[in-house]
Amino acid sequence: MAKADELVKYVTEQFVIYMETPREVRKQTKASIRQSREQWQYRWFGMLPIAARMWVDGMRWNKKK
């Protein structure tokens, strides 16, 4: 039962902190996090999309020669 009490206490503290911060500060924080995040392709597949793009571009460049 002690873990449940700790969880409720933690969630309550986090909620109070969230509610006490001004709305503009929350929006700025959320925007900065969104801006600094990688694109979903790179988060899900790592370097594979970059490698595939380089390979396709290389194939196109070789055809032009």
C-alpha positions in Angstrom: 0.0 0.0 0.0 3.0 2.3 0.6 3.9 2.3 -3.1 0.4 3.4 -4.1 0.6 6.3 -1.6 3.9 7.3 -3.0 2.5 7.2 -6.5 -0.5 9.3 -5.6 1.8 11.8 -3.9 4.2 12.0 -6.9 1.3 12.5 -9.4 -0.2 15.2 -7.2 3.1 17.0 -6.9 3.6 16.9 -10.7 0.0 18.1 -11.3 0.5 21.0 -8.9 3.7 22.0 -10.6 2.1 21.9 -14.0 -0.9 24.0 -12.9 1.3 26.6 -11.2 3.4 27.3 -14.3 1.9 30.0 -16.6 0.3 28.8 -19.8 2.8 30.8 -22.0 5.7 29.1 -20.3 4.2 25.7 -20.9 3.6 26.5 -24.5 7.2 27.7 -25.0 8.5 24.6 -23.4 6.4 22.4 -25.5 7.4 24.2 -28.7 11.1 24.0 -27.9 10.8 20.3 -27.2 8.9 19.7 -30.4 11.5 21.7 -32.4 14.5 19.9 -31.0 13.0 16.4 -31.6 14.2 14.3 -34.5 11.8 13.4 -37.3 9.8 10.3 -36.8 11.6 8.4 -39.5 14.9 8.7 -37.7 13.5 8.0 -34.3 11.9 4.8 -35.5 14.4 3.5 -38.1 17.7 5.2 -37.1 20.1 5.8 -40.0 18.2 3.6 -42.5 16.2 6.4 -44.2 19.4 8.4 -44.7 21.2 5.5 -46.1 18.4 4.6 -48.5 18.2 8.3 -49.6 21.9 8.4 -50.3 21.7 5.1 -52.2 18.8 6.3 -54.4 20.5 9.7 -55.1 23.6 7.8 -56.0 21.7 5.6 -58.5 20.1 8.7 -60.1 23.5 10.5 -60.3 25.1 7.4 -62.0 22.2 7.2 -64.6 22.8 10.8 -65.7 26.5 10.1 -66.6 
